Amino acid sequence: MFSLIIDSSEDAMAGRIYMWNFRFQSSNNLNYKLDVLINWARYFPLSAPYPLIEAGPHTTIQYSHGVSNKRIPQALLDKLRPSLIESELPHLYYNPKDHKINEPLRPIVSGMKSPLAKLSSFLDKNIRPLFDRHTPYSISNSMIFLKRLKEFKTTNETNMYTFDVTDLYTMIPQKESVLAVCEFLGRYGYKKVCGLAINTMKDLFLHVLENSYFVLQLPGLKPKYYQQIRGGAMGSACTQVLADIYIRKWESQFSHEQHRQRELYFRFRDDIFFTTKQSPERIEEILQELNKKDPNIGITWEGGKTMEYLDVKATIESPNFRTTVFRKLAAQPYVLPFHSSHPPHIARNIPYSAALRATRICSHPEDLYHELEKIRITLLLNKYPPRFIDKHIGRFFQGLTGIKTSETLLSNDHSKFRELVLDTTWNKKEKREINFGTDILLHFTYAPSLANFGTHFHQIWQEIFEVTPLDDTPVIYANRLTDSLKHILVQKKPSKEAIKLLTTSSEAK
């Protein structure tokens, strides 16, 4: 989804438009929201882009010092070294949170080609598995949440609460969050990570945070340059694990108490769910104390017998939870339109995946029945033919129960079949890994006339290259999607002149 934001200022006649969720806003309103983001002690404006231009060379120099001091192996330096020719300055864009009052903006710093992108990914890749190993209550999707709810026994005294950490990624203190990572590694006896000492990892994290520069350019305006002085950039790979470990330290006492009382406690990013048998007054006191524990962390909470968490609506019914699919009030009955220019397998998988998701979430057959009806209505509204819907939802029923109708799934055996699909390995097919050294990858921009071209392509390839060295070479055919209206009309990336790093003479050669 994207909205249409039309400039109502003097430049309106020049045709300046901002696209978002097909929603009209004045540019004055948009600029006000930007000012709130920029001025809230997170971003420091720069008078010139020189620090950003020097970001690549400065990073290379930092790595070289690490090698000379024998802190970083030369082989690792070669992997992390940024290319000054290919690197680009990170740029800020923002998505409106259209499900919240006044539609505040979510700032995202895109740094895919940043000089620090390789380093940030390296830190996340090596610290994230350690965090996951020692934080079992941190979940990555609703599957784990549903399994634990299914196993948990409720009573009449059980209540549920959820709380949300406000602006987590952009509000965590930089140095304190890095120290929390070092404390975490030391607590569990990690003296080195990927051959690097903890002090070296600390310096690498600080280097990413302290060199978090970006450019912001609105349509028709000159670029502006900023440095992030608080928190981490949403879009940087290591920001999430930094925030996760910082929150882990903050919540440790409360999470341990929940475990001691044999209650549930889960965290997905900045959203927390827990159960309790304590009185609402006592929980209110505990959460107020938790809210005052760290000045950098603010939380909002709610509780009751029915709560929404992730995409699940849970209701306490002894001795187990009743779970159904949760949709936000702003959610629309929209999926990919049937006649959209996408490969056929995408349309085939939408009814199938929707039925699978509903079966996993709905704990009672009557709720699943109503959810399947909602899925059919949504698909019909998006021009999916009735026979197409029945065929591919039936394909899911066939794979799960052995028959193409929902009769068996909605019977007394519903719980047994739900148990099967809650296993992440159900119906998983092993995929051959791509060998980029030997495999040939061919991408074609998709058009409806190419719907069956993949099969014909492999036949033609075999006919042409039979009894040649290419006959046994794996050829992978894939489609590249055509640009959508959003990609054509929405300008998020600044001009090349604003984001391109200056090349050195050595690299240019």
C-alpha positions in Angstrom: 0.0 0.0 0.0 1.1 3.6 -0.6 -0.5 6.9 -0.2 -0.8 10.0 -2.3 0.6 13.1 -0.5 0.1 16.2 -2.5 2.1 19.4 -1.9 -0.2 22.2 -0.9 2.5 24.9 -0.8 3.5 27.4 -3.5 5.3 24.7 -5.4 2.1 22.7 -5.9 1.7 24.0 -9.4 5.1 22.5 -10.2 3.6 19.1 -9.7 5.5 18.0 -6.5 3.7 14.9 -5.2 4.7 12.4 -2.5 3.3 8.9 -2.8 2.4 6.7 0.2 -0.8 4.8 1.1 -3.3 6.4 -1.3 -3.9 8.9 1.4 -3.9 12.7 1.0 -1.7 14.8 3.2 -0.3 18.3 3.0 3.4 18.8 2.6 3.3 21.1 5.7 2.0 18.1 7.8 4.7 15.9 6.4 7.4 18.4 7.1 6.2 18.9 10.6 6.4 15.1 11.3 9.9 15.1 9.8 11.0 18.0 12.1 9.7 16.0 15.1 11.9 13.0 14.0 15.0 15.1 13.2 14.9 17.3 16.3 14.1 14.7 18.9 17.8 14.3 20.0 18.5 11.5 17.5 19.9 13.2 14.4 22.6 15.9 14.3 22.5 18.1 11.2 25.8 18.5 9.3 26.8 21.7 7.5 28.6 19.7 4.7 28.7 16.1 3.6 32.5 15.7 4.2 32.2 13.2 7.1 30.1 11.0 5.0 32.4 11.2 2.0 35.3 10.2 4.3 33.3 7.3 5.8 34.7 4.7 3.4 38.4 5.6 3.7 38.0 6.0 7.5 36.5 2.5 7.8 39.4 1.1 5.7 41.9 2.8 7.9 40.3 1.5 11.0 40.5 -2.1 9.6 44.1 -1.6 8.6 45.0 -0.5 12.2 43.3 -3.6 13.5 45.5 -5.8 11.2 48.7 -4.0 12.1 47.9 -4.5 15.8 47.1 -8.1 15.1 43.5 -7.7 16.3 41.9 -8.5 13.0 43.1 -11.2 10.6 44.1 -10.1 7.1 41.6 -12.5 5.6 38.7 -10.9 7.5 39.9 -7.5 6.6 39.6 -8.4 2.9 36.0 -9.6 3.4 34.9 -6.5 5.3 36.8 -3.8 3.3 34.3 -1.5 1.6 34.6 -0.6 -2.1 34.8 3.2 -2.6 33.5 2.8 -6.1 30.4 0.7 -5.3 29.6 2.2 -1.8 26.8 4.7 -1.4 25.9 6.9 1.5 23.0 5.6 3.6 19.8 7.5 3.0 16.8 8.1 5.2 13.2 7.4 4.2 10.1 6.9 6.3 6.9 4.9 6.3 3.8 6.2 7.9 2.3 4.0 10.6 -1.2 4.2 9.2 -2.6 2.0 12.0 -1.8 4.6 14.7 -3.4 8.0 15.5 -2.0 10.9 13.5 0.1 8.5 11.4 3.5 9.0 12.9 6.5 8.2 10.7 8.8 5.2 11.1 12.3 6.3 10.1 14.4 3.8 8.2 18.0 4.3 7.1 18.7 2.3 4.0 22.4 1.3 4.1 22.6 -1.7 1.8 25.6 -0.2 0.0 27.0 1.6 3.0 30.7 1.4 3.6 29.7 -0.2 7.0 27.2 -2.7 5.6 29.6 -5.6 5.5 30.8 -4.9 9.0 27.3 -4.5 10.4 26.2 -7.8 8.8 29.3 -9.6 10.2 28.5 -8.4 13.7 24.9 -9.5 13.5 25.8 -12.9 12.0 28.2 -13.7 14.8 26.3 -12.2 17.8 22.7 -13.1 16.9 23.2 -17.0 17.3 24.7 -16.5 20.7 21.8 -14.3 21.8 19.2 -16.8 20.5 21.0 -19.6 22.3 20.9 -18.0 25.7 17.5 -16.2 25.4 14.9 -19.0 24.8 12.0 -16.6 25.5 12.9 -14.4 22.5 10.8 -15.6 19.6 11.2 -15.0 15.9 7.6 -15.8 14.7 4.2 -16.7 16.0 4.8 -20.5 15.5 6.8 -20.8 18.8 4.2 -18.6 20.5 1.3 -20.8 19.4 3.1 -24.0 20.5 3.7 -22.7 24.0 0.2 -21.4 24.3 -1.1 -24.8 23.3 1.0 -26.5 26.1 0.3 -24.0 28.8 -2.5 -24.8 31.3 -4.7 -21.8 32.3 -6.9 -21.3 35.4 -9.6 -18.8 36.3 -6.9 -16.6 38.0 -4.8 -16.4 34.8 -4.5 -13.0 33.2 -2.5 -11.8 30.1 -0.6 -8.6 29.6 1.3 -7.1 26.6 3.6 -4.2 26.7 5.5 -2.3 23.9 8.9 -0.6 24.1 8.6 2.9 22.7 10.9 3.7 19.8 13.4 1.0 20.8 16.0 1.1 18.1 16.4 4.9 17.9 16.3 5.4 21.7 18.9 3.0 23.1 22.1 4.7 24.3 25.0 3.8 22.0 27.9 3.2 24.4 25.7 1.5 27.0 24.2 -0.9 24.5 27.7 -1.9 23.3 28.8 -2.5 26.9 25.7 -4.6 27.4 26.9 -6.8 24.5 30.3 -7.2 26.2 28.7 -8.0 29.5 26.5 -10.6 27.8 29.5 -12.3 26.1 31.5 -12.3 29.4 28.6 -13.7 31.4 28.5 -16.8 29.2 32.2 -17.3 29.0 32.9 -16.1 25.4 36.4 -14.7 25.4 36.5 -14.5 21.6 33.9 -14.4 18.8 35.0 -15.5 15.4 38.6 -15.3 16.5 38.2 -11.7 17.7 38.6 -10.6 21.3 35.6 -8.9 23.1 37.4 -5.6 23.1 37.8 -5.8 19.3 34.1 -6.6 18.9 33.3 -3.6 21.1 35.4 -1.3 19.0 33.8 -2.6 15.8 30.3 -2.0 17.2 31.2 1.5 18.3 32.7 2.2 14.9 29.4 1.3 13.2 27.4 3.5 15.7 29.7 6.5 15.7 29.9 6.6 11.9 26.1 6.4 11.4 25.7 9.2 8.8 23.0 9.5 6.2 21.4 11.8 3.7 17.8 13.0 3.4 16.5 14.4 0.2 12.8 15.3 -0.4 11.5 15.6 -3.9 12.5 19.0 -5.4 14.7 19.9 -2.4 18.4 19.9 -1.8 19.9 17.0 0.2 20.5 17.4 3.9 23.1 15.4 5.8 22.9 14.1 9.4 24.7 12.0 11.9 22.7 9.7 14.2 23.8 10.5 17.7 21.4 8.3 19.6 20.3 4.7 19.1 21.1 2.7 15.9 19.8 3.1 12.4 16.7 1.1 11.5 18.0 -0.7 8.5 21.5 -1.5 9.9 21.9 -5.2 10.4 23.5 -5.0 13.9 21.0 -2.5 15.4 18.5 -5.2 16.2 20.9 -7.5 18.1 22.3 -4.4 20.0 18.7 -3.5 21.0 17.8 -7.1 21.9 20.8 -7.5 24.2 20.2 -4.1 25.8 16.6 -5.0 26.5 17.6 -8.4 27.7 19.7 -6.8 30.5 16.8 -4.4 31.3 14.2 -7.2 31.5 16.3 -9.9 33.1 15.0 -9.6 36.7 11.3 -9.6 35.5 11.8 -12.5 33.0 13.5 -14.6 35.7 10.7 -14.0 38.1 8.2 -15.1 35.4 10.2 -18.2 34.9 10.3 -18.9 38.6 6.5 -18.6 38.9 6.2 -20.9 35.8 4.3 -18.3 33.9 4.8 -17.4 30.2 7.1 -14.6 29.0 7.8 -13.9 25.4 9.5 -11.1 23.5 9.3 -10.4 19.8 11.6 -7.4 19.1 10.0 -4.7 21.2 6.7 -6.4 22.0 6.4 -8.5 25.2 3.7 -10.9 26.2 3.3 -12.5 29.6 0.8 -14.3 31.8 0.3 -13.9 35.6 -1.9 -15.0 38.4 -1.1 -11.8 40.5 -3.7 -9.2 41.0 -4.1 -6.4 38.4 -3.1 -3.8 41.1 0.2 -5.6 41.8 1.0 -6.0 38.1 0.3 -2.3 37.6 2.9 -1.5 40.3 5.5 -3.9 38.8 5.1 -2.4 35.3 5.3 1.2 36.6 8.5 0.3 38.4 9.8 -1.3 35.2 8.9 1.8 33.2 11.1 3.9 35.6 14.0 1.5 35.6 15.9 3.0 32.6 15.3 6.6 31.4 16.0 5.4 27.8 13.2 2.8 27.8 9.5 3.7 28.0 6.7 1.1 27.8 3.0 1.1 27.3 0.9 -1.8 28.5 -2.5 -3.4 28.6 -4.0 -6.5 30.1 -7.1 -8.7 30.3 -8.6 -12.1 29.5 -8.4 -11.5 25.8 -5.2 -10.0 24.2 -3.8 -9.6 20.7 -0.1 -10.4 20.2 1.6 -10.7 16.8 -1.1 -12.0 14.4 -2.8 -14.0 17.2 -5.9 -13.1 19.3 -5.7 -15.2 22.5 -8.6 -15.7 25.0 -8.3 -17.5 28.3 -10.5 -20.5 28.5 -9.7 -23.2 31.1 -7.7 -25.3 30.7 -6.2 -23.8 27.5 -6.1 -20.7 25.4 -8.5 -20.1 22.6 -6.6 -18.6 19.6 -7.9 -17.0 16.4 -6.4 -14.8 13.7 -5.9 -11.2 14.7 -6.1 -8.3 12.2 -5.5 -4.7 13.0 -8.4 -2.2 12.6 -6.5 -0.6 9.7 -6.2 -3.9 7.8 -7.9 -4.1 4.5 -9.3 -7.1 2.6 -6.4 -6.9 0.1 -4.1 -9.5 -1.3 -2.2 -9.5 -4.6 -4.9 -9.1 -7.3 -5.4 -12.2 -9.4 -4.7 -10.3 -12.7 -1.5 -8.7 -11.4 1.6 -9.3 -13.5 3.2 -11.9 -11.3 4.4 -15.5 -12.1 1.5 -18.0 -11.7 3.0 -19.8 -8.7 2.6 -16.7 -6.6 -1.1 -16.6 -7.1 -1.4 -20.4 -6.5 0.4 -20.1 -3.2 -1.8 -17.3 -1.8 -4.9 -19.4 -1.1 -2.7 -22.3 0.1 -0.7 -20.2 2.5 -3.7 -18.4 3.9 -5.4 -21.7 4.7 -2.2 -23.0 6.3 -1.8 -19.9 8.4 -5.5 -20.1 9.6 -5.1 -23.8 10.5 -2.0 -23.0 12.6 -3.6 -20.2 14.5 -7.2 -21.2 15.0 -7.4 -23.6 18.0 -11.1 -24.5 17.5 -12.7 -25.9 14.4 -15.6 -23.4 14.4 -13.2 -20.5 14.4 -11.2 -22.1 11.6 -14.4 -22.5 9.5 -15.2 -18.8 9.9 -11.6 -17.8 9.0 -11.7 -19.9 5.9 -14.9 -18.1 4.8 -13.1 -14.8 5.4 -10.2 -16.0 3.2 -12.6 -16.9 0.4 -14.3 -13.5 0.5 -11.0 -11.7 0.5 -9.8 -13.7 -2.5 -13.1 -13.1 -4.3 -12.8 -9.3 -3.7 -9.4 -9.5 -5.4 -10.8 -11.2 -8.5 -9.7 -14.8 -7.8 -12.0 -17.2 -9.6 -14.1 -19.4 -7.3 -12.8 -22.6 -8.9 -9.2 -21.4 -8.5 -9.8 -20.7 -4.8 -11.3 -24.1 -4.2 -8.6 -25.9 -6.1 -5.7 -24.4 -4.2 -7.2 -24.4 -0.7 -8.2 -28.0 -1.6 -4.6 -28.7 -2.4 -3.8 -27.7 1.2 -6.6 -30.0 2.6 -5.4 -32.8 0.4 -1.8 -32.6 1.6 -2.9 -32.4 5.3 -5.9 -34.8 5.6 -5.9 -36.8 2.4 -9.1 -35.3 1.0 -9.8 -32.1 -0.9 -12.5 -30.7 1.4 -12.4 -29.2 4.8 -14.7 -31.9 6.3 -12.0 -33.9 8.0 -10.0 -30.9 9.2 -13.1 -29.4 10.8 -14.0 -32.7 12.6 -13.0 -33.9 16.0 -9.5 -34.6 14.6 -8.9 -30.9 14.2 -6.4 -30.8 17.1 -4.4 -33.7 15.6 -4.0 -32.0 12.2 -3.2 -28.6 13.8 -0.4 -30.3 15.7 1.0 -31.4 12.4 1.1 -28.0 10.8 2.6 -26.4 13.9 5.7 -28.4 13.2 7.9 -26.2 11.0 9.1 -29.2 9.1 5.7 -30.2 7.9 5.5 -30.5 4.1 8.9 -28.9 3.8 10.8 -29.9 0.7 14.6 -29.8 0.6 15.9 -27.2 -1.8 19.2 -27.6 -3.6 21.6 -24.9 -2.6 22.8 -22.6 -5.4 26.5 -23.0 -6.2 27.4 -19.5 -7.5 30.7 -20.9 -8.7 29.2 -23.4 -11.2 25.5 -22.8 -11.6 24.1 -20.5 -14.3 21.5 -18.1 -13.1 19.2 -16.5 -15.7 16.7 -13.8 -14.8 13.9 -12.6 -17.2 11.6 -9.7 -16.5 8.2 -11.3 -16.1 5.3 -10.7 -18.4 2.1 -12.8 -18.7 3.3 -14.1 -22.1 6.2 -15.8 -20.2 4.0 -17.7 -17.8 5.1 -21.1 -19.2 8.4 -20.0 -20.7 10.4 -21.7 -17.9 9.6 -25.2 -19.1 10.1 -24.3 -22.7 13.4 -22.6 -21.9 14.9 -25.8 -20.3 13.8 -27.9 -23.3 15.5 -25.5 -25.7 18.6 -25.4 -23.5 18.8 -29.2 -23.6 18.4 -29.3 -27.4 21.0 -26.7 -28.1 23.7 -27.8 -25.6 23.2 -31.6 -25.6 26.6 -33.5 -25.7 28.5 -30.3 -24.8 30.2 -29.2 -21.5 27.1 -27.1 -20.7 24.8 -30.2 -20.9 25.5 -31.1 -17.2 25.7 -27.5 -15.9 22.7 -26.6 -13.7 20.7 -23.7 -15.2 18.4 -21.9 -12.9 15.6 -19.9 -14.6 14.0 -17.1 -12.5 11.7 -14.2 -13.1 12.4 -10.6 -12.2 9.2 -8.7 -11.4 8.2 -5.7 -13.4 8.2 -2.4 -11.6 4.9 -1.7 -9.7 3.1 1.6 -9.6 4.7 2.2 -6.2 8.2 1.7 -7.6 7.5 4.1 -10.5 5.9 6.9 -8.5 7.6 6.7 -5.1 10.9 8.4 -4.9 12.7 7.2 -1.7 16.3 7.3 -2.9 18.2 10.6 -3.3 20.0 11.6 -6.4 23.3 9.8 -7.2 25.2 13.0 -6.7 24.0 13.1 -3.1 24.8 9.5 -2.1 27.8 8.5 -4.2 31.2 8.3 -2.4 34.1 10.1 -4.0 36.6 7.5 -5.4 40.2 7.6 -4.7 42.8 7.5 -7.4 43.9 4.0 -6.5 40.4 2.6 -6.7 39.7 4.4 -9.9 42.7 2.6 -11.5 
